Amino acid sequence: MRSSYCLALRLLPVVGVAAAATGCTTTPSASSSSAPPTVGSSSASSPSASSSSGSDSAAACRTEDMSAVITAQPHAENVALVTLTNAGPDACSVDGWAHISLVNAANMVVDVNTEKVDQPGPPTPTTVEPDESVWAGIKWTTCDKGSSDCAAGNTLKFSLQASVDDKPAELKGFPNPEASNITMGSLQIGSLQPSRQGVVAW
């Protein structure tokens, strides 16, 4: 009935069509009414994206909650693998570099020209569960122990917080501590990574 009515309107003068056209515009409005569900479905997906990016992260790892083993690499000269293990009761996070210090027999830190490098790449933010580990590599140059500008010591210490005293690391494959034969002209410290693969491939 309505379609016949609208067909008749086409035969009316232009003024008559203008006056009666509103009665024939209901069909296009059905098309515009389909837009809100599309918008609604888009907005419905945004909460899941927001909750994913807003997930809580673990607190930063503290030096006192970690233990360190530094292992000299037998097939790479003056290169060692640093293994930091979460010895605390809770998960914690790392993102950056550990600080490594050369210490002498008097338990004093010896000044060494130290550089933090993106090796094997930039630091990887990592959550470290209890008893799990992260890794880094270190590489140094040696020097003549008898030289006045040569840093010599008998052990290495580590820290994750600049304001906290370093903790001794367990050394494997290094000279006998009593001899104080660890010499360093310079030291490079690689970034902390969730996997040991590639961290000592310098």
C-alpha positions as a printed NumPy array, in Angstrom:
array([[  0.   ,   0.   ,   0.   ],
       [  2.785,   2.418,   1.013],
       [  4.849,   1.605,  -2.109],
       [  1.85 ,   2.461,  -4.317],
       [  1.432,   5.681,  -2.394],
       [  5.082,   6.624,  -2.861],
       [  4.878,   5.772,  -6.571],
       [  1.956,   8.148,  -6.857],
       [  4.007,  10.897,  -5.237],
       [  6.413,  10.835,  -8.158],
       [  3.543,  11.981, -10.377],
       [  2.718,  14.974,  -8.155],
       [  4.152,  18.447,  -8.713],
       [  7.471,  19.177,  -7.064],
       [  5.817,  21.197,  -4.265],
       [  3.566,  18.267,  -3.422],
       [  6.496,  15.874,  -3.233],
       [  8.321,  18.171,  -0.823],
       [  5.298,  18.337,   1.424],
       [  4.693,  14.578,   1.51 ],
       [  8.218,  13.159,   1.23 ],
       [  8.535,  12.505,   4.928],
       [  6.114,   9.664,   4.623],
       [  8.519,   7.772,   2.316],
       [ 11.81 ,   8.066,   4.206],
       [ 11.356,   5.207,   6.672],
       [ 13.177,   2.66 ,   4.503],
       [ 16.559,   4.57 ,   4.444],
       [ 16.353,   5.056,   8.238],
       [ 16.615,   1.27 ,   8.686],
       [ 20.095,   1.491,   7.134],
       [ 21.228,   4.229,   9.535],
       [ 19.839,   2.293,  12.485],
       [ 22.294,  -0.527,  11.773],
       [ 25.284,   1.734,  12.61 ],
       [ 24.968,   1.693,  16.452],
       [ 25.553,  -2.093,  16.767],
       [ 28.802,  -1.686,  14.816],
       [ 29.975,   1.08 ,  17.165],
       [ 28.804,  -0.908,  20.157],
       [ 30.793,  -3.997,  19.149],
       [ 33.925,  -1.88 ,  18.723],
       [ 33.636,  -0.329,  22.162],
       [ 32.952,  -3.72 ,  23.688],
       [ 36.452,  -4.882,  22.704],
       [ 38.271,  -1.987,  24.392],
       [ 37.962,  -3.215,  28.025],
       [ 39.96 ,  -6.379,  27.249],
       [ 42.761,  -4.34 ,  25.634],
       [ 42.808,  -1.995,  28.636],
       [ 42.978,  -4.816,  31.198],
       [ 45.865,  -6.417,  29.301],
       [ 47.981,  -3.265,  29.298],
       [ 47.091,  -2.441,  32.89 ],
       [ 48.265,  -5.699,  34.479],
       [ 50.208,  -5.353,  37.741],
       [ 53.977,  -5.841,  37.638],
       [ 56.243,  -7.275,  40.326],
       [ 58.328,  -4.954,  42.496],
       [ 61.923,  -4.31 ,  41.458],
       [ 64.418,  -6.94 ,  42.596],
       [ 66.585,  -5.874,  45.524],
       [ 70.221,  -6.765,  46.001],
       [ 69.518,  -8.434,  49.346],
       [ 67.005, -10.798,  47.719],
       [ 69.38 , -11.997,  44.994],
       [ 72.42 , -14.251,  44.833],
       [ 75.067, -14.179,  42.134],
       [ 77.398, -16.674,  40.518],
       [ 80.019, -15.324,  38.097],
       [ 81.559, -18.011,  35.904],
       [ 84.663, -17.374,  33.81 ],
       [ 84.255, -18.755,  30.29 ],
       [ 87.005, -21.238,  29.382],
       [ 86.709, -20.679,  25.635],
       [ 86.494, -16.868,  25.704],
       [ 89.308, -14.788,  27.151],
       [ 88.324, -12.385,  29.952],
       [ 84.604, -13.083,  29.575],
       [ 82.293, -14.33 ,  32.332],
       [ 78.65 , -15.282,  32.734],
       [ 76.744, -13.543,  35.546],
       [ 73.821, -15.568,  36.928],
       [ 71.495, -13.679,  39.266],
       [ 68.999, -15.857,  41.141],
       [ 65.98 , -14.703,  43.104],
       [ 66.64 , -16.033,  46.617],
       [ 63.68 , -14.187,  48.122],
       [ 60.132, -15.404,  48.807],
       [ 58.395, -13.261,  46.173],
       [ 58.622, -12.613,  42.459],
       [ 60.483,  -9.442,  41.484],
       [ 61.417,  -7.681,  38.261],
       [ 64.603,  -6.496,  36.574],
       [ 65.088,  -4.111,  33.684],
       [ 68.598,  -2.853,  33.074],
       [ 72.037,  -3.866,  34.262],
       [ 73.627,  -5.274,  37.387],
       [ 76.542,  -3.364,  38.885],
       [ 79.733,  -5.407,  39.217],
       [ 82.628,  -4.273,  41.409],
       [ 86.196,  -5.502,  41.805],
       [ 87.133,  -5.825,  45.492],
       [ 90.6  ,  -6.215,  47.033],
       [ 91.791,  -8.236,  50.023],
       [ 90.933,  -5.347,  52.355],
       [ 87.291,  -5.628,  51.206],
       [ 87.54 ,  -2.277,  49.459],
       [ 86.105,  -1.572,  46.031],
       [ 88.828,  -0.911,  43.47 ],
       [ 88.133,   1.745,  40.838],
       [ 87.737,   0.262,  37.352],
       [ 86.701,   2.105,  34.198],
       [ 83.273,   0.483,  33.733],
       [ 80.794,   0.711,  30.859],
       [ 77.271,  -0.697,  30.616],
       [ 76.608,  -1.971,  27.102],
       [ 73.643,  -3.315,  25.107],
       [ 75.084,  -6.806,  24.797],
       [ 73.542,  -9.053,  23.495],
       [ 70.925,  -6.293,  23.066],
       [ 68.944,  -3.756,  25.09 ],
       [ 67.763,  -4.897,  28.544],
       [ 64.694,  -7.139,  28.55 ],
       [ 62.14 ,  -6.386,  31.31 ],
       [ 61.789,  -9.678,  33.164],
       [ 59.808, -10.975,  36.128],
       [ 61.988, -13.318,  38.18 ],
       [ 60.108, -15.919,  40.199],
       [ 61.667, -17.332,  43.407],
       [ 64.604, -19.649,  42.608],
       [ 64.624, -18.523,  38.971],
       [ 67.447, -16.567,  37.328],
       [ 68.414, -13.863,  34.868],
       [ 71.746, -13.593,  33.093],
       [ 74.291, -11.091,  31.832],
       [ 77.774, -11.199,  30.417],
       [ 80.838,  -9.224,  31.471],
       [ 84.06 ,  -8.651,  29.562],
       [ 87.229,  -6.986,  30.764],
       [ 90.782,  -6.18 ,  29.781],
       [ 93.655,  -7.275,  31.984],
       [ 96.643,  -5.204,  33.041],
       [100.06 ,  -5.519,  34.686],
       [ 99.425,  -6.013,  38.392],
       [102.63 ,  -4.146,  39.199],
       [101.469,  -1.008,  37.372],
       [100.191,   1.859,  39.511],
       [ 97.115,   2.313,  37.322],
       [ 96.174,  -1.374,  37.239],
       [ 93.143,  -2.413,  39.316],
       [ 93.764,  -5.704,  41.132],
       [ 91.516,  -7.625,  43.49 ],
       [ 90.563, -11.041,  44.756],
       [ 86.775, -11.15 ,  44.307],
       [ 83.776,  -9.522,  42.653],
       [ 80.639,  -8.061,  44.193],
       [ 77.277,  -7.191,  42.664],
       [ 74.334,  -4.907,  43.323],
       [ 71.063,  -3.876,  41.708],
       [ 70.594,  -0.663,  43.697],
       [ 73.163,   2.116,  43.641],
       [ 72.339,   3.13 ,  47.227],
       [ 72.886,  -0.368,  48.659],
       [ 76.23 ,  -1.986,  49.506],
       [ 77.349,  -4.687,  47.087],
       [ 77.082,  -8.378,  47.954],
       [ 79.874, -10.878,  47.273],
       [ 79.358, -13.098,  44.244],
       [ 80.387, -16.725,  44.048],
       [ 83.246, -16.986,  41.563],
       [ 83.918, -19.997,  39.359],
       [ 86.995, -20.383,  37.164],
       [ 88.794, -17.316,  38.562],
       [ 92.297, -17.171,  40.124],
       [ 92.805, -18.225,  43.74 ],
       [ 91.434, -15.371,  45.91 ],
       [ 94.55 , -15.31 ,  48.114],
       [ 96.678, -14.303,  45.152],
       [ 94.601, -11.201,  44.288],
       [ 95.295, -11.916,  40.649],
       [ 92.068, -10.572,  39.163],
       [ 93.25 ,  -7.532,  37.212],
       [ 91.031,  -5.179,  35.233],
       [ 92.066,  -2.297,  33.046],
       [ 88.444,  -1.78 ,  31.967],
       [ 85.14 ,  -3.61 ,  32.403],
       [ 82.042,  -3.914,  30.237],
       [ 78.741,  -5.121,  31.719],
       [ 76.058,  -6.575,  29.436],
       [ 72.324,  -6.14 ,  29.924],
       [ 70.184,  -8.492,  32.014],
       [ 68.313, -11.087,  29.946],
       [ 65.746, -13.839,  30.685],
       [ 67.888, -16.406,  28.851],
       [ 71.593, -17.144,  28.992],
       [ 71.731, -17.757,  25.247],
       [ 74.075, -15.309,  23.546],
       [ 74.936, -13.229,  26.622],
       [ 78.626, -14.194,  26.532],
       [ 78.998, -14.362,  22.737],
       [ 81.15 , -11.23 ,  22.542]])
